[in-house]
Amino acid sequence: LPESIREDIDLRKEELSEDYDYVLQCLREAHENLVLAYKLSIADAGSHKRAVSILKHACFIEAEPYIDKARVILDEINPEVQGILRMQSTKLNMGKRGVFHDVYVDGFVTNWMVQRRIKKLIQAVEDAHQEVMRARDRLLD
């Protein structure tokens, strides 16, 4: 290949690699927040304190923008990988009534539903992280 084409290919690979690195950072941030939300959901099940429930939801909400950023970038650079995150909603899908019950009524069933939902999303983020790592490694080979 001519030198100019090789340079263009190398430049594009570098740009994609930077995009993948940013997605990985977003996924790590989301994962941290989700793991904290999960730990708080376990504590919430035993404590029944509103502050713990509120913190749990705050951590979950904090993770959402990172997942959304990862989705947007992956949609542009590698839609197949983005599909992993598309399978899982970043919302707890509880609605205002469900959040109210989780924070103020704080029953066993509500806590269990929230824990299960967070755990599924943690797994989706971990799976997406692995797929992005593999895609980035293939790019750099």
CORMO-V405145 format. One record per pair of residues at least 12 apart in sequence whose ideal C-beta (glycine too) atoms are under 10 Angstrom apart, sorted by the first residue. I is the first residue (numbers start at 1). J is the second residue. Records with the same first field share a line. If there is no record, write none. Layout:
# CORMO-V405145
I->J / J
This chain:
# CORMO-V405145
12->139
13->139 / 140
14->139 / 140
15->77
16->77 / 78 / 135 / 136 / 139 / 140
17->136 / 139 / 140
19->73 / 74 / 76 / 77 / 78 / 132 / 136 / 139
20->73 / 74 / 77 / 78 / 81 / 132 / 133 / 135 / 136 / 137 / 139 / 140
21->132 / 136
22->69 / 70 / 73
23->66 / 69 / 70 / 71 / 72 / 73 / 74 / 77 / 78 / 81 / 82 / 85 / 128 / 129 / 132 / 135 / 136
24->70 / 128 / 129 / 132 / 133 / 136
25->66 / 69 / 70
26->63 / 65 / 66 / 67 / 68 / 69 / 70 / 71 / 72 / 73 / 74 / 125 / 128 / 129 / 132
27->63 / 66 / 67 / 69 / 70 / 74 / 85 / 124 / 125 / 126 / 127 / 128 / 129 / 130 / 131 / 132 / 133
28->66 / 70 / 125 / 129
29->62 / 63 / 65 / 66 / 67 / 69 / 70 / 125
30->60 / 62 / 63 / 64 / 65 / 66 / 67 / 68 / 69 / 70 / 85 / 90 / 121 / 122 / 124 / 125 / 128 / 129
31->63 / 66 / 67 / 121 / 122 / 125 / 126 / 128 / 129
32->59 / 62 / 63 / 66 / 125
33->58 / 59 / 60 / 61 / 62 / 63 / 64 / 65 / 66 / 67 / 118 / 122 / 125
34->59 / 60 / 62 / 63 / 64 / 66 / 67 / 90 / 118 / 119 / 121 / 122 / 123 / 124 / 125 / 126
35->59 / 63 / 118 / 119 / 122 / 125
36->55 / 56 / 58 / 59 / 60 / 62 / 63 / 118
37->55 / 56 / 57 / 58 / 59 / 60 / 61 / 62 / 63 / 92 / 114 / 115 / 117 / 118 / 121 / 122
38->56 / 59 / 60 / 114 / 115 / 117 / 118 / 119 / 121 / 122
39->56 / 59 / 118
40->52 / 53 / 54 / 55 / 56 / 57 / 58 / 59 / 60 / 114 / 115 / 118
41->53 / 55 / 56 / 57 / 59 / 60 / 102 / 111 / 112 / 113 / 114 / 115 / 116 / 117 / 118 / 119
42->56 / 111 / 115 / 118
43->55 / 56
44->56 / 57 / 102 / 103 / 106 / 110 / 111 / 114 / 115
45->106 / 107 / 108 / 110 / 111 / 112 / 114 / 115
46->111
47->106
48->105 / 106 / 107 / 108 / 111
49->103 / 106
50->102 / 103 / 104 / 106
51->103
52->103 / 106
53->99 / 101 / 102 / 103 / 104 / 105 / 106 / 110 / 111 / 114
54->99 / 102 / 103
56->92 / 102 / 103 / 111 / 114 / 115 / 118
57->92 / 94 / 99 / 102 / 103 / 114
59->118
60->90 / 91 / 92 / 114 / 117 / 118 / 121
61->90 / 91 / 92
63->90 / 118 / 121 / 122 / 125
64->89 / 90 / 91 / 92 / 121
65->90
66->90 / 125
67->85 / 88 / 89 / 90 / 121 / 124 / 125 / 128
68->85 / 90
70->82 / 85 / 125 / 128 / 129 / 132
71->83 / 84 / 85 / 86 / 90 / 128
73->132
74->86 / 128 / 131 / 132 / 135
77->132 / 135 / 139
78->131 / 132 / 135 / 136 / 139
80->131 / 135
81->127 / 128 / 129 / 130 / 131 / 132 / 133 / 134 / 135 / 136
82->128 / 131 / 132
83->128 / 131
84->123 / 124 / 125 / 126 / 127 / 128 / 129 / 130 / 131 / 132
85->121 / 124 / 125 / 127 / 128 / 131 / 132
86->124 / 128
87->120 / 124 / 127 / 128
88->117 / 120 / 121 / 122 / 123 / 124 / 125 / 127 / 128
89->117 / 120 / 121 / 124
90->121 / 124 / 125
91->117 / 121
92->113 / 114 / 117 / 118 / 121
93->113 / 117
94->110 / 113 / 114 / 117
98->110 / 113 / 114
99->114
101->113 / 114
102->114
